[in-house]
Amino acid sequence: MPLIKQISIFVENKPGRLKAMTHILKDNDIDILAISIADTKDFGILRLIVNDPDKACKALKDAECTVKLTDVLAIKLEDKPGGLSVVMDTLFDNQISVEYMYAFFSKQDGQAAVILRVDDNEKAAQVLEKAGVSLLTGEIIGKM
């Protein structure tokens, strides 16, 4: 089952914190492939898919950041109306809950990639593949 390593970083909601995170990654030659941030008044969770998650985690931890690696699924969809509804129907019909998701678009073939955090990665991968949904690897995402 192709799982993607996602980095989640706890970020104080203060001026310059995102700048600092991006500079840590830049200084360590880490390429951000997908990004999402969820915030509150006081803090945010920065979620990243990068080209080298282990190296990125080490660099961020060395800079005293609170970092967590999480396994997520990445899927490829046609960038057209209704493309995501098939995925949501399949997951719902199989009692799989989506905790969060975010997307990015490929320069190749008008495809969209969606990162999914679900409550059961293995089951989700099986039912999505059975429904004809393409699962992506980190290597494929790096080329998109």
DRENDODREN-331466 format. One line per field, with one value per residue (C-alpha): residue in one letter; x, y, z. Coordinates in pm, 1 decimal, m for minus. Layout:
N
resn: (A_...) $
east: (X_...) $
north: (Y_...) $
up: (Z_...) $
END
This chain:
144
resn: (M_P_L_I_K_Q_I_S_I_F_V_E_N_K_P_G_R_L_K_A_M_T_H_I_L_K_D_N_D_I_D_I_L_A_I_S_I_A_D_T_K_D_F_G_I_L_R_L_I_V_N_D_P_D_K_A_C_K_A_L_K_D_A_E_C_T_V_K_L_T_D_V_L_A_I_K_L_E_D_K_P_G_G_L_S_V_V_M_D_T_L_F_D_N_Q_I_S_V_E_Y_M_Y_A_F_F_S_K_Q_D_G_Q_A_A_V_I_L_R_V_D_D_N_E_K_A_A_Q_V_L_E_K_A_G_V_S_L_L_T_G_E_I_I_G_K_M) $
east: (0.0_157.5_151.9_295.8_485.7_333.7_508.1_293.4_455.3_309.3_355.4_290.4_69.0_333.3_486.6_781.3_712.7_617.8_915.1_1140.3_994.7_1042.1_1401.0_1484.9_1359.1_1533.3_1862.7_1842.3_1752.2_1401.0_1142.7_781.7_551.5_219.1_123.8_m171.1_m212.8_m494.6_m486.7_m648.3_m586.9_m275.3_m126.2_m139.0_m63.3_148.9_116.1_369.3_452.0_822.3_1081.2_1274.6_1054.0_1318.7_1574.3_1308.9_1201.5_1557.8_1624.8_1305.4_1364.8_1722.6_1567.6_1350.7_1024.5_749.5_718.9_519.6_530.8_195.7_104.8_m147.6_m287.0_m245.8_m479.9_m494.3_m815.9_m919.9_m956.3_m1323.9_m1656.3_m1751.8_m1404.6_m1386.1_m1745.9_m1664.8_m1392.9_m1618.2_m1898.8_m1659.8_m1518.3_m1862.0_m2009.9_m1727.5_m1758.5_m1422.9_m1402.3_m1198.0_m1020.5_m887.7_m767.0_m597.2_m518.7_m272.8_m283.5_m39.3_105.9_69.3_m249.8_m487.4_m475.5_m535.3_m369.0_m552.7_m386.1_m622.0_m595.6_m850.3_m924.3_m816.6_m544.8_m532.0_m906.6_m927.4_m646.2_m818.9_m1163.5_m1030.4_m817.3_m1117.1_m1319.2_m1053.1_m894.4_m519.1_m304.2_13.3_356.5_592.0_806.1_512.8_412.7_767.0_735.3_394.2) $
north: (0.0_330.6_561.2_910.1_1057.6_1389.2_1628.6_1818.9_2113.0_2299.4_2668.4_2957.5_3218.2_3492.4_3706.9_3537.5_3177.7_3054.6_3243.6_3059.4_2718.4_2779.9_2894.6_2582.4_2371.0_2584.9_2574.7_2194.1_2163.3_2033.0_2080.0_2140.2_1940.3_2012.6_2240.2_2309.8_2516.7_2513.8_2783.6_2922.9_3251.7_3123.6_2845.2_2657.4_2315.3_2329.8_2010.8_1936.9_1675.0_1711.8_1534.7_1402.6_1376.0_1219.1_1490.1_1759.8_1621.2_1612.7_1969.6_2097.2_1909.1_2038.9_2387.0_2294.5_2266.9_2030.8_1787.5_1471.0_1227.8_1085.7_830.8_965.7_855.7_1048.7_995.5_1122.2_1257.9_1416.7_1790.1_1808.9_1858.1_1551.5_1398.7_1408.2_1295.3_939.5_919.6_1059.3_818.7_522.9_614.2_686.0_363.8_172.5_354.6_530.1_873.5_1154.5_1352.5_1614.8_1657.2_1905.7_1913.6_2040.9_2038.7_1878.4_2038.7_1698.0_1594.6_1820.9_1595.9_1688.1_1517.0_1493.7_1413.7_1225.6_1156.8_885.5_665.2_345.3_382.7_16.3_m22.1_311.0_211.7_m118.2_26.8_320.5_98.8_m130.8_175.9_261.3_551.6_584.6_591.4_794.4_733.4_1001.3_947.8_1016.3_1328.1_1457.6_1442.5_1609.0) $
up: (0.0_m103.9_195.8_193.2_488.1_590.8_825.0_1073.5_1249.6_1545.6_1467.8_1703.3_1542.4_1554.1_1282.0_1113.8_1220.0_872.0_731.9_977.3_882.1_510.8_565.1_766.5_477.4_214.3_404.5_409.4_38.6_114.1_m159.3_m51.2_m278.2_m104.1_183.7_410.0_721.7_974.5_1234.3_1545.2_1717.4_1896.8_1684.2_1358.3_1223.4_910.8_707.5_437.8_181.7_100.3_m110.3_192.6_504.0_729.3_651.8_694.8_1033.6_1155.9_1042.9_1202.2_1528.4_1537.4_1518.7_1820.3_1626.4_1737.2_1446.1_1380.9_1087.5_979.3_713.9_464.5_130.6_m191.4_m481.6_m838.0_m983.4_m1307.0_m1251.2_m1344.9_m1168.1_m965.6_m956.2_m577.6_m521.4_m636.5_m371.6_m97.8_m194.6_m186.6_153.8_302.6_164.8_335.9_672.0_637.5_795.7_645.8_916.6_673.7_318.6_93.9_m274.3_m529.4_m905.3_m1142.3_m1447.9_m1611.0_m1790.1_m1592.6_m1288.7_m927.3_m634.1_m303.3_27.1_259.6_630.2_705.0_1003.6_824.7_559.1_463.9_413.0_230.0_m7.3_m85.0_m153.5_m352.6_m575.0_m625.4_m730.4_m989.6_m799.0_m854.9_m541.2_m562.4_m415.9_m288.4_m596.3_m828.9_m634.3_m666.7_m1044.7_m1069.0) $
END
